[in-house]
Amino acid sequence: MTPSVNPSAVPSLAASLGEEKGALVQRLSEGLDAPSLTWLSGYFAGLAARQLPGSVQAAAPSVAAQATPQGSLTIVYGTQTGNSRLLAERLKQRAEAAGLAVRCVRASEYPTRELKNERLLYVVISTQGDGDPPDDARGFVDFVLGKRAPALGQLRFAVLGLGDSSYPKFCEIGRVLDERFAELGATRLFARAECDVDFEPVAEPWLGQALEHAKKELEPQTSLATVTPLRTVPVTPTFSRENPYPSQVLANQRITGRGAIKDVRHLELSLEGSGLTYEPGDALGVVPRNPPELVAAVLSELRLDGATEVTREGRILPLKRWLSEGLEITRLSRPFLASHAARSGNAELQRLLTPEGAEGLRALLASHQVIDLLRQYPAAWGAEELVGALRRLTPRLYSIASSQKRVGEEVHLTVSLVEYEAFGFRHVGTASNYLATREAGQELVDVFIEANERFRLPKDPSRDVIMIGPGTGVAPFRAFVQERAEVGASGRNWLFFGEQHFRTQFLYQLEWQEAVKKGELHRLDVAFSRDQGQKVYVQHRLREKGRELYDWLQGGAHLYVCGDATRMAPDVHEALIDIIATHGGKSREDAKAHLESLREQQRYLRDVY
């Protein structure tokens, strides 16, 4: 939060410094955050110390030294879900506390022309799917890997990669950047680290190492001044990923019709008294619990006693509780598979872990949960070993489906229950099952807000917006439309929605129709893929409306895509290239470049998963 200037301080500034200098000091301090103000006050005190006769240390022996850094650290992060940003900002805060000059920049906002002048650079970046960069780092990655990348003989660097070991190209972007920097002549300060979905165990040691190296590289020198606080500022409890808020479930309503293939829920959760705020485009982090029946199945299959107490990372819990709320058992990871292969001695599993078995590994990780692996390839596990081998259960992020300006101290979600039959048993997703089974008025869910600065409405409310959100990807656009109505935005709103069947799966149908009637939604185009012989998806509707869509873009419209990253997002991307080429009279390569320029202008934004 930007500190405000106390109006009562202005007369005292003028009285002490004179009107002109007092006004200069006031302007200088406006907009600075607390660390900047603290550093500035130390700087001025240091100047004053030089003009005082005698030894300042002798006159005021209790005054500590203020660090004044020589050189600076740059941290660049690229993120899809916010984890890289979280770690980058954590490192920034620790570096500032150590007296280092540091800037922390999203990759999409980093001026690549400055790379040749960097002296100390840390990159914290995730890998999406099977080897893709996050959307906000595509330009940065292309530049570093491309022919225009400069020689970096002066640069000292380190890389922290984040990813999901369920994919064969685990942390691929971190790896290729790490190797490329070295290839360009930069000096690697210490080894790259690769974080799985449960990133804390690997990230924390890397952050500690990064801070220690930064201190040595930048060599902060000490001046004689510091700031002594005049009063103690009370600490207000804040809710976050580390300290989630226990939210009461206010509503849990199925919004797909009878006979629908999918069970989609609209949930309303209370934020009353939490102090939590959010913007359209943000996500709600949910701390889930594993299904009790799945926990019982794992214990039964391994013939383990759920009451056995197990210690991990300083916590002592019964095995049953570890499996219920502490460990991931619905998603199979490569490290656990490797441990199980070693225990079972199964040659088939061991072959999957070789380069020749990459495709089979990909298929098995996608199709099997932990329980399926245990049933299909039996092996003995002890309670301690099992808890140590499974990765931690991590929060799930859901796009927020409401505008706080309309719903107040509430937050709404659109959740599709993951439920299917496999290997003769019913399977469910951890978080979707957990949320779908919470009863309104009786249940509490631990939640936190995950800001998503790269998926925001235009700052200019007169700009048009085009929203493409099939299935539950429509969630943030419910928030967008509500927000635009509440602030009286004059720009037009155009929504493309798709699902399988009109009759049973038209999510928020009545709300959209009412929004059209009120003029809050100006265009609504829908695609229901299974209601006719030939399947029709949102990308088909985009091409049908290509002339108008291109005209909206030429008029300055912002374009948003939310939903499935595997099939929908690439298909929509290809459709947009075709539309720009066809209606803009461009070659395919020029159309790609035009779409990329919209991304760089933050007029083509995606929230895909």
Secondary structure, 3 states (H helix, E strand, C coil): CCCCCCCCHHHHHHHHHCHHHHHHHHHHHCCCCHHHHHHHHHHHHHHHHHHCCCCHHHHCCCCCCEEECCCEEEEEEECCCCHHHHHHHHHHHHHHHCCCEEEEEEHHHCCHHHHHHCCEEEEEEECECCCECCHHHHHHHHHHHCCCCCCCCCCEEEEEEECCCCCCCCCHHHHHHHHHHHHCCCEECCCCEEECCCCHHHHHHHHHHHHHHHHHHHCCEEECCCCCCCCCCCCCCCCCCCCCEEEEEEEEEECCCCCCCCCEEEEEEECCCCCCCCCCCCEEEECCCCCHHHHHHHHHHHCCCCCCEEEECCEEEEHHHHHHHHECCCCCCHHHHHHHHHHHCCHHHHHHCCHHHHHHHHHHHHHCCHHHHHHHCCCCCCHHHHHHHCCECCCEEEEECCCHHHHCCEEEEEEECCEEEECCEEEECHHHHHHHCCCCCCCEEEEEEECCCCCCCCCCCCCCEEEECCHHHHHHHHHHHHHHHHHCCCCCEEEEEEECCHHHHCCCHHHHHHHHHHCCCCEEEEEECCCCCCCCCHHHHHHHCHHHHHHHHHCCCEEEEEECCCCHHHHHHHHHHHHHHHHHCCCHHHHHHHHHHHHHCCCEEEEEC
